[in-house]
Amino acid sequence: MRELSGNITWTSRLKVTSVLHQAPPPRTAKVGRPRTKGPRLGTPGNLAKAATWRNAVVRR
């Protein structure tokens, strides 16, 4: 999924206890195991509280 275009969104259900992280930083030339996670974003509840929401009408 890292190779997906920037204009693609992904919707999924998450557990309340999940913790989301940014993508890992690019690899460096240093010795040792590379990082597998980026900086912590927070729980889904915390992210939802900080998000800007707007109402939309969806017809199908």
CHARMM internal coordinates of N, CA and C (Angstrom, degrees):
IC EDIT
DIST 1 N 1 CA 1.4431
DIST 1 CA 1 C 1.5142
ANGL 1 N 1 CA 1 C 111.37
DIST 1 C 2 N 1.3158
ANGL 1 CA 1 C 2 N 117.62
DIHE 1 N 1 CA 1 C 2 N -15.30
DIST 2 N 2 CA 1.4587
ANGL 1 C 2 N 2 CA 119.55
DIHE 1 CA 1 C 2 N 2 CA 180.00
DIST 2 CA 2 C 1.5167
ANGL 2 N 2 CA 2 C 112.39
DIHE 1 C 2 N 2 CA 2 C -65.25
DIST 2 C 3 N 1.3396
ANGL 2 CA 2 C 3 N 116.59
DIHE 2 N 2 CA 2 C 3 N -24.20
DIST 3 N 3 CA 1.4532
ANGL 2 C 3 N 3 CA 120.81
DIHE 2 CA 2 C 3 N 3 CA -176.86
DIST 3 CA 3 C 1.5268
ANGL 3 N 3 CA 3 C 113.21
DIHE 2 C 3 N 3 CA 3 C -87.66
DIST 3 C 4 N 1.3364
ANGL 3 CA 3 C 4 N 118.43
DIHE 3 N 3 CA 3 C 4 N 0.39
DIST 4 N 4 CA 1.4592
ANGL 3 C 4 N 4 CA 120.95
DIHE 3 CA 3 C 4 N 4 CA -178.68
DIST 4 CA 4 C 1.5197
ANGL 4 N 4 CA 4 C 111.22
DIHE 3 C 4 N 4 CA 4 C -67.65
DIST 4 C 5 N 1.2969
ANGL 4 CA 4 C 5 N 115.31
DIHE 4 N 4 CA 4 C 5 N 151.43
DIST 5 N 5 CA 1.4580
ANGL 4 C 5 N 5 CA 122.00
DIHE 4 CA 4 C 5 N 5 CA 178.69
DIST 5 CA 5 C 1.5338
ANGL 5 N 5 CA 5 C 110.52
DIHE 4 C 5 N 5 CA 5 C -64.31
DIST 5 C 6 N 1.3105
ANGL 5 CA 5 C 6 N 117.09
DIHE 5 N 5 CA 5 C 6 N 156.08
DIST 6 N 6 CA 1.4525
ANGL 5 C 6 N 6 CA 121.83
DIHE 5 CA 5 C 6 N 6 CA -178.69
DIST 6 CA 6 C 1.5190
ANGL 6 N 6 CA 6 C 114.30
DIHE 5 C 6 N 6 CA 6 C -69.98
DIST 6 C 7 N 1.3477
ANGL 6 CA 6 C 7 N 117.69
DIHE 6 N 6 CA 6 C 7 N -17.66
DIST 7 N 7 CA 1.4596
ANGL 6 C 7 N 7 CA 119.39
DIHE 6 CA 6 C 7 N 7 CA -178.27
DIST 7 CA 7 C 1.5310
ANGL 7 N 7 CA 7 C 112.41
DIHE 6 C 7 N 7 CA 7 C -92.71
DIST 7 C 8 N 1.3236
ANGL 7 CA 7 C 8 N 118.39
DIHE 7 N 7 CA 7 C 8 N 9.92
DIST 8 N 8 CA 1.4550
ANGL 7 C 8 N 8 CA 122.52
DIHE 7 CA 7 C 8 N 8 CA 178.41
DIST 8 CA 8 C 1.5232
ANGL 8 N 8 CA 8 C 109.06
DIHE 7 C 8 N 8 CA 8 C -99.64
DIST 8 C 9 N 1.3296
ANGL 8 CA 8 C 9 N 116.32
DIHE 8 N 8 CA 8 C 9 N 131.89
DIST 9 N 9 CA 1.4615
ANGL 8 C 9 N 9 CA 120.81
DIHE 8 CA 8 C 9 N 9 CA 176.16
DIST 9 CA 9 C 1.5202
ANGL 9 N 9 CA 9 C 108.67
DIHE 8 C 9 N 9 CA 9 C -110.15
DIST 9 C 10 N 1.3049
ANGL 9 CA 9 C 10 N 115.64
DIHE 9 N 9 CA 9 C 10 N 157.79
DIST 10 N 10 CA 1.4454
ANGL 9 C 10 N 10 CA 121.34
DIHE 9 CA 9 C 10 N 10 CA -177.31
DIST 10 CA 10 C 1.5165
ANGL 10 N 10 CA 10 C 107.87
DIHE 9 C 10 N 10 CA 10 C -132.81
DIST 10 C 11 N 1.3209
ANGL 10 CA 10 C 11 N 117.33
DIHE 10 N 10 CA 10 C 11 N 125.80
DIST 11 N 11 CA 1.4534
ANGL 10 C 11 N 11 CA 122.61
DIHE 10 CA 10 C 11 N 11 CA -179.29
DIST 11 CA 11 C 1.5124
ANGL 11 N 11 CA 11 C 109.18
DIHE 10 C 11 N 11 CA 11 C -113.14
DIST 11 C 12 N 1.3189
ANGL 11 CA 11 C 12 N 115.83
DIHE 11 N 11 CA 11 C 12 N 132.74
DIST 12 N 12 CA 1.4527
ANGL 11 C 12 N 12 CA 120.52
DIHE 11 CA 11 C 12 N 12 CA -177.41
DIST 12 CA 12 C 1.5252
ANGL 12 N 12 CA 12 C 109.10
DIHE 11 C 12 N 12 CA 12 C -154.49
DIST 12 C 13 N 1.3261
ANGL 12 CA 12 C 13 N 115.90
DIHE 12 N 12 CA 12 C 13 N 157.79
DIST 13 N 13 CA 1.4574
ANGL 12 C 13 N 13 CA 120.43
DIHE 12 CA 12 C 13 N 13 CA 173.10
DIST 13 CA 13 C 1.5221
ANGL 13 N 13 CA 13 C 108.27
DIHE 12 C 13 N 13 CA 13 C -88.24
DIST 13 C 14 N 1.3034
ANGL 13 CA 13 C 14 N 115.91
DIHE 13 N 13 CA 13 C 14 N 137.66
DIST 14 N 14 CA 1.4582
ANGL 13 C 14 N 14 CA 121.09
DIHE 13 CA 13 C 14 N 14 CA 179.80
DIST 14 CA 14 C 1.5199
ANGL 14 N 14 CA 14 C 109.69
DIHE 13 C 14 N 14 CA 14 C -121.90
DIST 14 C 15 N 1.3054
ANGL 14 CA 14 C 15 N 116.20
DIHE 14 N 14 CA 14 C 15 N 152.75
DIST 15 N 15 CA 1.4617
ANGL 14 C 15 N 15 CA 120.40
DIHE 14 CA 14 C 15 N 15 CA 173.64
DIST 15 CA 15 C 1.5183
ANGL 15 N 15 CA 15 C 108.91
DIHE 14 C 15 N 15 CA 15 C -68.76
DIST 15 C 16 N 1.2999
ANGL 15 CA 15 C 16 N 116.70
DIHE 15 N 15 CA 15 C 16 N 151.29
DIST 16 N 16 CA 1.4637
ANGL 15 C 16 N 16 CA 121.32
DIHE 15 CA 15 C 16 N 16 CA 179.62
DIST 16 CA 16 C 1.5282
ANGL 16 N 16 CA 16 C 110.35
DIHE 15 C 16 N 16 CA 16 C -62.96
DIST 16 C 17 N 1.3096
ANGL 16 CA 16 C 17 N 116.98
DIHE 16 N 16 CA 16 C 17 N -30.55
DIST 17 N 17 CA 1.4622
ANGL 16 C 17 N 17 CA 120.80
DIHE 16 CA 16 C 17 N 17 CA -176.91
DIST 17 CA 17 C 1.5346
ANGL 17 N 17 CA 17 C 113.43
DIHE 16 C 17 N 17 CA 17 C -88.62
DIST 17 C 18 N 1.3398
ANGL 17 CA 17 C 18 N 118.16
DIHE 17 N 17 CA 17 C 18 N 3.20
DIST 18 N 18 CA 1.4721
ANGL 17 C 18 N 18 CA 119.10
DIHE 17 CA 17 C 18 N 18 CA -179.70
DIST 18 CA 18 C 1.5217
ANGL 18 N 18 CA 18 C 110.71
DIHE 17 C 18 N 18 CA 18 C -69.01
DIST 18 C 19 N 1.3036
ANGL 18 CA 18 C 19 N 114.95
DIHE 18 N 18 CA 18 C 19 N 154.42
DIST 19 N 19 CA 1.4659
ANGL 18 C 19 N 19 CA 122.03
DIHE 18 CA 18 C 19 N 19 CA 175.25
DIST 19 CA 19 C 1.5213
ANGL 19 N 19 CA 19 C 106.46
DIHE 18 C 19 N 19 CA 19 C -126.31
DIST 19 C 20 N 1.3278
ANGL 19 CA 19 C 20 N 116.04
DIHE 19 N 19 CA 19 C 20 N 128.31
DIST 20 N 20 CA 1.4610
ANGL 19 C 20 N 20 CA 121.18
DIHE 19 CA 19 C 20 N 20 CA -177.69
DIST 20 CA 20 C 1.5228
ANGL 20 N 20 CA 20 C 110.69
DIHE 19 C 20 N 20 CA 20 C -100.37
DIST 20 C 21 N 1.3271
ANGL 20 CA 20 C 21 N 115.09
DIHE 20 N 20 CA 20 C 21 N 146.93
DIST 21 N 21 CA 1.4581
ANGL 20 C 21 N 21 CA 122.06
DIHE 20 CA 20 C 21 N 21 CA 179.97
DIST 21 CA 21 C 1.5189
ANGL 21 N 21 CA 21 C 109.51
DIHE 20 C 21 N 21 CA 21 C -130.27
DIST 21 C 22 N 1.3211
ANGL 21 CA 21 C 22 N 116.82
DIHE 21 N 21 CA 21 C 22 N 155.25
DIST 22 N 22 CA 1.4584
ANGL 21 C 22 N 22 CA 121.17
DIHE 21 CA 21 C 22 N 22 CA 172.86
DIST 22 CA 22 C 1.5188
ANGL 22 N 22 CA 22 C 108.86
DIHE 21 C 22 N 22 CA 22 C -71.32
DIST 22 C 23 N 1.3136
ANGL 22 CA 22 C 23 N 116.02
DIHE 22 N 22 CA 22 C 23 N 170.85
DIST 23 N 23 CA 1.4624
ANGL 22 C 23 N 23 CA 120.77
DIHE 22 CA 22 C 23 N 23 CA 177.31
DIST 23 CA 23 C 1.5280
ANGL 23 N 23 CA 23 C 109.23
DIHE 22 C 23 N 23 CA 23 C -63.38
DIST 23 C 24 N 1.3325
ANGL 23 CA 23 C 24 N 117.56
DIHE 23 N 23 CA 23 C 24 N 151.24
DIST 24 N 24 CA 1.4601
ANGL 23 C 24 N 24 CA 119.61
DIHE 23 CA 23 C 24 N 24 CA -179.74
DIST 24 CA 24 C 1.5224
ANGL 24 N 24 CA 24 C 111.68
DIHE 23 C 24 N 24 CA 24 C -65.90
DIST 24 C 25 N 1.3218
ANGL 24 CA 24 C 25 N 117.08
DIHE 24 N 24 CA 24 C 25 N 151.40
DIST 25 N 25 CA 1.4664
ANGL 24 C 25 N 25 CA 119.89
DIHE 24 CA 24 C 25 N 25 CA 178.58
DIST 25 CA 25 C 1.5249
ANGL 25 N 25 CA 25 C 110.34
DIHE 24 C 25 N 25 CA 25 C -68.30
DIST 25 C 26 N 1.3199
ANGL 25 CA 25 C 26 N 117.88
DIHE 25 N 25 CA 25 C 26 N 159.68
DIST 26 N 26 CA 1.4599
ANGL 25 C 26 N 26 CA 119.88
DIHE 25 CA 25 C 26 N 26 CA 178.78
DIST 26 CA 26 C 1.5257
ANGL 26 N 26 CA 26 C 110.94
DIHE 25 C 26 N 26 CA 26 C -62.38
DIST 26 C 27 N 1.3190
ANGL 26 CA 26 C 27 N 115.64
DIHE 26 N 26 CA 26 C 27 N 152.92
DIST 27 N 27 CA 1.4620
ANGL 26 C 27 N 27 CA 120.22
DIHE 26 CA 26 C 27 N 27 CA -179.71
DIST 27 CA 27 C 1.5184
ANGL 27 N 27 CA 27 C 110.47
DIHE 26 C 27 N 27 CA 27 C -65.71
DIST 27 C 28 N 1.3153
ANGL 27 CA 27 C 28 N 114.96
DIHE 27 N 27 CA 27 C 28 N 148.33
DIST 28 N 28 CA 1.4562
ANGL 27 C 28 N 28 CA 121.39
DIHE 27 CA 27 C 28 N 28 CA 177.20
DIST 28 CA 28 C 1.5241
ANGL 28 N 28 CA 28 C 108.38
DIHE 27 C 28 N 28 CA 28 C -111.48
DIST 28 C 29 N 1.2884
ANGL 28 CA 28 C 29 N 116.67
DIHE 28 N 28 CA 28 C 29 N 173.20
DIST 29 N 29 CA 1.4686
ANGL 28 C 29 N 29 CA 120.62
DIHE 28 CA 28 C 29 N 29 CA 179.37
DIST 29 CA 29 C 1.5272
ANGL 29 N 29 CA 29 C 111.54
DIHE 28 C 29 N 29 CA 29 C -87.44
DIST 29 C 30 N 1.3169
ANGL 29 CA 29 C 30 N 117.74
DIHE 29 N 29 CA 29 C 30 N 8.23
DIST 30 N 30 CA 1.4583
ANGL 29 C 30 N 30 CA 121.28
DIHE 29 CA 29 C 30 N 30 CA -178.67
DIST 30 CA 30 C 1.5244
ANGL 30 N 30 CA 30 C 111.38
DIHE 29 C 30 N 30 CA 30 C -74.67
DIST 30 C 31 N 1.3002
ANGL 30 CA 30 C 31 N 115.75
DIHE 30 N 30 CA 30 C 31 N 156.32
DIST 31 N 31 CA 1.4584
ANGL 30 C 31 N 31 CA 122.21
DIHE 30 CA 30 C 31 N 31 CA 177.68
DIST 31 CA 31 C 1.5204
ANGL 31 N 31 CA 31 C 109.09
DIHE 30 C 31 N 31 CA 31 C -78.40
DIST 31 C 32 N 1.3192
ANGL 31 CA 31 C 32 N 116.87
DIHE 31 N 31 CA 31 C 32 N 143.48
DIST 32 N 32 CA 1.4543
ANGL 31 C 32 N 32 CA 120.66
DIHE 31 CA 31 C 32 N 32 CA 177.07
DIST 32 CA 32 C 1.5156
ANGL 32 N 32 CA 32 C 111.49
DIHE 31 C 32 N 32 CA 32 C 119.64
DIST 32 C 33 N 1.3029
ANGL 32 CA 32 C 33 N 113.86
DIHE 32 N 32 CA 32 C 33 N 174.20
DIST 33 N 33 CA 1.4598
ANGL 32 C 33 N 33 CA 120.40
DIHE 32 CA 32 C 33 N 33 CA -178.12
DIST 33 CA 33 C 1.5225
ANGL 33 N 33 CA 33 C 110.65
DIHE 32 C 33 N 33 CA 33 C -72.25
DIST 33 C 34 N 1.3310
ANGL 33 CA 33 C 34 N 117.72
DIHE 33 N 33 CA 33 C 34 N 132.57
DIST 34 N 34 CA 1.4730
ANGL 33 C 34 N 34 CA 119.13
DIHE 33 CA 33 C 34 N 34 CA 178.47
DIST 34 CA 34 C 1.5283
ANGL 34 N 34 CA 34 C 110.93
DIHE 33 C 34 N 34 CA 34 C -73.56
DIST 34 C 35 N 1.3133
ANGL 34 CA 34 C 35 N 116.13
DIHE 34 N 34 CA 34 C 35 N 156.39
DIST 35 N 35 CA 1.4636
ANGL 34 C 35 N 35 CA 120.68
DIHE 34 CA 34 C 35 N 35 CA 178.50
DIST 35 CA 35 C 1.5159
ANGL 35 N 35 CA 35 C 110.40
DIHE 34 C 35 N 35 CA 35 C -65.85
DIST 35 C 36 N 1.3190
ANGL 35 CA 35 C 36 N 117.07
DIHE 35 N 35 CA 35 C 36 N 142.36
DIST 36 N 36 CA 1.4594
ANGL 35 C 36 N 36 CA 121.76
DIHE 35 CA 35 C 36 N 36 CA 178.58
DIST 36 CA 36 C 1.5185
ANGL 36 N 36 CA 36 C 112.43
DIHE 35 C 36 N 36 CA 36 C -103.58
DIST 36 C 37 N 1.3333
ANGL 36 CA 36 C 37 N 117.49
DIHE 36 N 36 CA 36 C 37 N -13.84
DIST 37 N 37 CA 1.4592
ANGL 36 C 37 N 37 CA 122.36
DIHE 36 CA 36 C 37 N 37 CA 179.83
DIST 37 CA 37 C 1.5169
ANGL 37 N 37 CA 37 C 109.31
DIHE 36 C 37 N 37 CA 37 C -131.70
DIST 37 C 38 N 1.3208
ANGL 37 CA 37 C 38 N 115.26
DIHE 37 N 37 CA 37 C 38 N 150.11
DIST 38 N 38 CA 1.4453
ANGL 37 C 38 N 38 CA 120.52
DIHE 37 CA 37 C 38 N 38 CA 173.41
DIST 38 CA 38 C 1.5170
ANGL 38 N 38 CA 38 C 110.26
DIHE 37 C 38 N 38 CA 38 C -91.21
DIST 38 C 39 N 1.3190
ANGL 38 CA 38 C 39 N 117.45
DIHE 38 N 38 CA 38 C 39 N -165.06
DIST 39 N 39 CA 1.4672
ANGL 38 C 39 N 39 CA 120.52
DIHE 38 CA 38 C 39 N 39 CA 179.32
DIST 39 CA 39 C 1.5300
ANGL 39 N 39 CA 39 C 111.87
DIHE 38 C 39 N 39 CA 39 C -61.48
DIST 39 C 40 N 1.3186
ANGL 39 CA 39 C 40 N 115.74
DIHE 39 N 39 CA 39 C 40 N 148.28
DIST 40 N 40 CA 1.4651
ANGL 39 C 40 N 40 CA 122.24
DIHE 39 CA 39 C 40 N 40 CA -178.65
DIST 40 CA 40 C 1.5228
ANGL 40 N 40 CA 40 C 110.45
DIHE 39 C 40 N 40 CA 40 C -70.04
DIST 40 C 41 N 1.3345
ANGL 40 CA 40 C 41 N 116.69
DIHE 40 N 40 CA 40 C 41 N 132.74
DIST 41 N 41 CA 1.4564
ANGL 40 C 41 N 41 CA 122.39
DIHE 40 CA 40 C 41 N 41 CA 176.19
DIST 41 CA 41 C 1.5247
ANGL 41 N 41 CA 41 C 111.00
DIHE 40 C 41 N 41 CA 41 C -93.59
DIST 41 C 42 N 1.3264
ANGL 41 CA 41 C 42 N 117.92
DIHE 41 N 41 CA 41 C 42 N -36.73
DIST 42 N 42 CA 1.4557
ANGL 41 C 42 N 42 CA 121.77
DIHE 41 CA 41 C 42 N 42 CA 179.01
DIST 42 CA 42 C 1.5141
ANGL 42 N 42 CA 42 C 111.04
DIHE 41 C 42 N 42 CA 42 C 127.31
DIST 42 C 43 N 1.3258
ANGL 42 CA 42 C 43 N 115.10
DIHE 42 N 42 CA 42 C 43 N -173.05
DIST 43 N 43 CA 1.4637
ANGL 42 C 43 N 43 CA 121.06
DIHE 42 CA 42 C 43 N 43 CA 179.25
DIST 43 CA 43 C 1.5276
ANGL 43 N 43 CA 43 C 109.15
DIHE 42 C 43 N 43 CA 43 C -83.83
DIST 43 C 44 N 1.3336
ANGL 43 CA 43 C 44 N 117.86
DIHE 43 N 43 CA 43 C 44 N 161.27
DIST 44 N 44 CA 1.4653
ANGL 43 C 44 N 44 CA 119.52
DIHE 43 CA 43 C 44 N 44 CA 177.88
DIST 44 CA 44 C 1.5312
ANGL 44 N 44 CA 44 C 112.92
DIHE 43 C 44 N 44 CA 44 C -57.66
DIST 44 C 45 N 1.3329
ANGL 44 CA 44 C 45 N 117.30
DIHE 44 N 44 CA 44 C 45 N -37.27
DIST 45 N 45 CA 1.4638
ANGL 44 C 45 N 45 CA 120.23
DIHE 44 CA 44 C 45 N 45 CA 178.75
DIST 45 CA 45 C 1.5181
ANGL 45 N 45 CA 45 C 112.67
DIHE 44 C 45 N 45 CA 45 C -64.09
DIST 45 C 46 N 1.3275
ANGL 45 CA 45 C 46 N 116.57
DIHE 45 N 45 CA 45 C 46 N -42.80
DIST 46 N 46 CA 1.4690
ANGL 45 C 46 N 46 CA 120.28
DIHE 45 CA 45 C 46 N 46 CA 178.93
DIST 46 CA 46 C 1.5257
ANGL 46 N 46 CA 46 C 111.07
DIHE 45 C 46 N 46 CA 46 C -65.73
DIST 46 C 47 N 1.3209
ANGL 46 CA 46 C 47 N 116.93
DIHE 46 N 46 CA 46 C 47 N -39.82
DIST 47 N 47 CA 1.4647
ANGL 46 C 47 N 47 CA 120.53
DIHE 46 CA 46 C 47 N 47 CA 179.40
DIST 47 CA 47 C 1.5240
ANGL 47 N 47 CA 47 C 110.71
DIHE 46 C 47 N 47 CA 47 C -67.31
DIST 47 C 48 N 1.3296
ANGL 47 CA 47 C 48 N 117.44
DIHE 47 N 47 CA 47 C 48 N -37.91
DIST 48 N 48 CA 1.4642
ANGL 47 C 48 N 48 CA 120.65
DIHE 47 CA 47 C 48 N 48 CA 179.61
DIST 48 CA 48 C 1.5281
ANGL 48 N 48 CA 48 C 111.28
DIHE 47 C 48 N 48 CA 48 C -66.55
DIST 48 C 49 N 1.3267
ANGL 48 CA 48 C 49 N 116.97
DIHE 48 N 48 CA 48 C 49 N -37.63
DIST 49 N 49 CA 1.4694
ANGL 48 C 49 N 49 CA 120.22
DIHE 48 CA 48 C 49 N 49 CA 178.50
DIST 49 CA 49 C 1.5252
ANGL 49 N 49 CA 49 C 111.31
DIHE 48 C 49 N 49 CA 49 C -65.48
DIST 49 C 50 N 1.3298
ANGL 49 CA 49 C 50 N 117.03
DIHE 49 N 49 CA 49 C 50 N -35.19
DIST 50 N 50 CA 1.4649
ANGL 49 C 50 N 50 CA 121.01
DIHE 49 CA 49 C 50 N 50 CA -177.30
DIST 50 CA 50 C 1.5222
ANGL 50 N 50 CA 50 C 112.97
DIHE 49 C 50 N 50 CA 50 C -85.90
DIST 50 C 51 N 1.3362
ANGL 50 CA 50 C 51 N 118.03
DIHE 50 N 50 CA 50 C 51 N -10.09
DIST 51 N 51 CA 1.4639
ANGL 50 C 51 N 51 CA 121.42
DIHE 50 CA 50 C 51 N 51 CA -175.74
DIST 51 CA 51 C 1.5245
ANGL 51 N 51 CA 51 C 111.08
DIHE 50 C 51 N 51 CA 51 C -76.36
DIST 51 C 52 N 1.3248
ANGL 51 CA 51 C 52 N 115.04
DIHE 51 N 51 CA 51 C 52 N 156.37
DIST 52 N 52 CA 1.4545
ANGL 51 C 52 N 52 CA 121.83
DIHE 51 CA 51 C 52 N 52 CA 173.31
DIST 52 CA 52 C 1.5239
ANGL 52 N 52 CA 52 C 106.79
DIHE 51 C 52 N 52 CA 52 C -96.60
DIST 52 C 53 N 1.3227
ANGL 52 CA 52 C 53 N 116.89
DIHE 52 N 52 CA 52 C 53 N 120.97
DIST 53 N 53 CA 1.4540
ANGL 52 C 53 N 53 CA 121.45
DIHE 52 CA 52 C 53 N 53 CA -175.73
DIST 53 CA 53 C 1.5116
ANGL 53 N 53 CA 53 C 110.32
DIHE 52 C 53 N 53 CA 53 C -108.51
DIST 53 C 54 N 1.3175
ANGL 53 CA 53 C 54 N 116.31
DIHE 53 N 53 CA 53 C 54 N 152.02
DIST 54 N 54 CA 1.4584
ANGL 53 C 54 N 54 CA 121.31
DIHE 53 CA 53 C 54 N 54 CA 173.82
DIST 54 CA 54 C 1.5237
ANGL 54 N 54 CA 54 C 107.94
DIHE 53 C 54 N 54 CA 54 C -143.14
DIST 54 C 55 N 1.3212
ANGL 54 CA 54 C 55 N 116.57
DIHE 54 N 54 CA 54 C 55 N 150.22
DIST 55 N 55 CA 1.4500
ANGL 54 C 55 N 55 CA 121.54
DIHE 54 CA 54 C 55 N 55 CA 179.98
DIST 55 CA 55 C 1.5236
ANGL 55 N 55 CA 55 C 109.86
DIHE 54 C 55 N 55 CA 55 C -81.75
DIST 55 C 56 N 1.3158
ANGL 55 CA 55 C 56 N 115.50
DIHE 55 N 55 CA 55 C 56 N 145.76
DIST 56 N 56 CA 1.4572
ANGL 55 C 56 N 56 CA 120.88
DIHE 55 CA 55 C 56 N 56 CA 178.40
DIST 56 CA 56 C 1.5189
ANGL 56 N 56 CA 56 C 108.95
DIHE 55 C 56 N 56 CA 56 C -142.08
DIST 56 C 57 N 1.3080
ANGL 56 CA 56 C 57 N 115.21
DIHE 56 N 56 CA 56 C 57 N 145.70
DIST 57 N 57 CA 1.4602
ANGL 56 C 57 N 57 CA 121.52
DIHE 56 CA 56 C 57 N 57 CA 175.82
DIST 57 CA 57 C 1.5195
ANGL 57 N 57 CA 57 C 107.02
DIHE 56 C 57 N 57 CA 57 C -102.75
DIST 57 C 58 N 1.3350
ANGL 57 CA 57 C 58 N 115.23
DIHE 57 N 57 CA 57 C 58 N 124.80
DIST 58 N 58 CA 1.4650
ANGL 57 C 58 N 58 CA 120.86
DIHE 57 CA 57 C 58 N 58 CA -178.32
DIST 58 CA 58 C 1.5201
ANGL 58 N 58 CA 58 C 107.73
DIHE 57 C 58 N 58 CA 58 C -116.29
DIST 58 C 59 N 1.3110
ANGL 58 CA 58 C 59 N 115.89
DIHE 58 N 58 CA 58 C 59 N 126.48
DIST 59 N 59 CA 1.4673
ANGL 58 C 59 N 59 CA 120.74
DIHE 58 CA 58 C 59 N 59 CA 178.07
DIST 59 CA 59 C 1.5224
ANGL 59 N 59 CA 59 C 107.92
DIHE 58 C 59 N 59 CA 59 C -121.33
DIST 59 C 60 N 1.2996
ANGL 59 CA 59 C 60 N 114.89
DIHE 59 N 59 CA 59 C 60 N 137.00
DIST 60 N 60 CA 1.4486
ANGL 59 C 60 N 60 CA 118.20
DIHE 59 CA 59 C 60 N 60 CA 177.65
DIST 60 CA 60 C 1.4949
ANGL 60 N 60 CA 60 C 111.13
DIHE 59 C 60 N 60 CA 60 C -134.53
END
COOR INIT
IC SEED 1 N 1 CA 1 C
IC BUILD
